Amino acid sequence: MYANLSNSGSQILTGNESIVIKVNLETIEGGRTLDVSGFTPEVIQAGHVLIQETSTGNYKPMPLNGGATAYASLPASHTYAGILVATVRTAKPFAAILVRGTVNPSATPFDMTSILSAVKTALPQILFRAD
């Protein structure tokens, strides 16, 4: 997988980053380039749940429901991998992935209610605590 390295102007609002990632104790070393095929938003906000395809090892943003207001179901052959540390554009999806720390689920970009229990089970070193 390759990412486009050309620069084009854009503005990204990052005001929630320090609110959603409360404590960052460990990330996947070196980060990962996300596979964003089929993900339509132009920006992936900090706090977005990230998943990994088991057959390829590719990391992806968790898909959204049809109205893009909450997370959809975990796709088959995927596992929860971590939480996006900093906001990125889908044109340059270079991701720092939190695997140990504290996340405020009330500040995540999409409602986690339907998946929070499964995410907590899959990522036991991340504490989900609202303010």
URJO-V518451 format. One record per residue. N is the residue number from 1. RES is the residue in three letters. SS is DSSP state (~ for helix, > for strand, _ for the rest). PSI is psi in radians with two decimals (999 if undefined). Layout:
<<N/RES/SS/PSI> <N/RES/SS/PSI>>
//
This chain:
<<1/MET/_/2.43> <2/TYR/_/2.61> <3/ALA/_/2.55> <4/ASN/_/2.20> <5/LEU/_/0.04> <6/SER/_/2.60> <7/ASN/_/2.34> <8/SER/_/2.61> <9/GLY/_/2.48> <10/SER/_/2.88> <11/GLN/_/2.23> <12/ILE/_/2.26> <13/LEU/_/2.15> <14/THR/_/0.42> <15/GLY/_/-0.47> <16/ASN/_/-0.09> <17/GLU/~/-0.76> <18/SER/~/-0.22> <19/ILE/~/-0.71> <20/VAL/~/-0.74> <21/ILE/>/1.69> <22/LYS/>/-0.72> <23/VAL/>/2.18> <24/ASN/>/1.78> <25/LEU/>/-0.51> <26/GLU/>/2.41> <27/THR/>/2.93> <28/ILE/_/2.13> <29/GLU/_/2.26> <30/GLY/_/-0.17> <31/GLY/_/-3.01> <32/ARG/>/2.67> <33/THR/>/2.16> <34/LEU/_/2.51> <35/ASP/_/1.87> <36/VAL/_/0.25> <37/SER/_/2.27> <38/GLY/_/-0.08> <39/PHE/_/1.99> <40/THR/_/-0.53> <41/PRO/_/2.57> <42/GLU/_/-0.31> <43/VAL/>/2.45> <44/ILE/>/2.00> <45/GLN/_/2.62> <46/ALA/_/2.46> <47/GLY/_/-0.12> <48/HIS/_/2.41> <49/VAL/>/2.34> <50/LEU/>/2.55> <51/ILE/>/2.90> <52/GLN/>/2.29> <53/GLU/>/2.17> <54/THR/_/-0.57> <55/SER/_/-0.60> <56/THR/_/-0.40> <57/GLY/_/0.03> <58/ASN/_/2.44> <59/TYR/>/2.47> <60/LYS/>/2.74> <61/PRO/>/2.50> <62/MET/_/2.31> <63/PRO/_/2.74> <64/LEU/>/2.79> <65/ASN/_/3.04> <66/GLY/_/-0.62> <67/GLY/_/0.03> <68/ALA/_/0.74> <69/THR/_/-0.24> <70/ALA/>/2.94> <71/TYR/>/2.53> <72/ALA/_/-3.02> <73/SER/_/2.68> <74/LEU/_/2.17> <75/PRO/_/2.67> <76/ALA/_/2.59> <77/SER/_/0.54> <78/HIS/>/2.68> <79/THR/>/2.74> <80/TYR/>/2.32> <81/ALA/>/-0.50> <82/GLY/>/-2.90> <83/ILE/>/2.35> <84/LEU/>/2.20> <85/VAL/_/-0.73> <86/ALA/_/2.57> <87/THR/_/2.38> <88/VAL/>/2.70> <89/ARG/>/2.57> <90/THR/~/-0.35> <91/ALA/~/-0.43> <92/LYS/~/1.31> <93/PRO/_/0.99> <94/PHE/>/1.96> <95/ALA/>/2.34> <96/ALA/_/2.23> <97/ILE/>/2.00> <98/LEU/>/2.26> <99/VAL/>/-0.18> <100/ARG/>/2.16> <101/GLY/>/-2.70> <102/THR/>/2.33> <103/VAL/>/2.42> <104/ASN/_/1.79> <105/PRO/~/-0.35> <106/SER/~/-0.31> <107/ALA/~/0.03> <108/THR/_/2.70> <109/PRO/_/-0.38> <110/PHE/_/2.66> <111/ASP/>/2.19> <112/MET/_/0.04> <113/THR/_/-0.82> <114/SER/_/-0.37> <115/ILE/_/-0.09> <116/LEU/~/-0.76> <117/SER/~/-0.79> <118/ALA/~/-0.67> <119/VAL/~/-0.74> <120/LYS/~/-0.71> <121/THR/~/-0.74> <122/ALA/~/-0.49> <123/LEU/_/1.21> <124/PRO/_/-0.27> <125/GLN/_/0.07> <126/ILE/>/2.16> <127/LEU/>/2.21> <128/PHE/>/1.93> <129/ARG/_/2.13> <130/ALA/_/2.72> <131/ASP/_/999>>
//
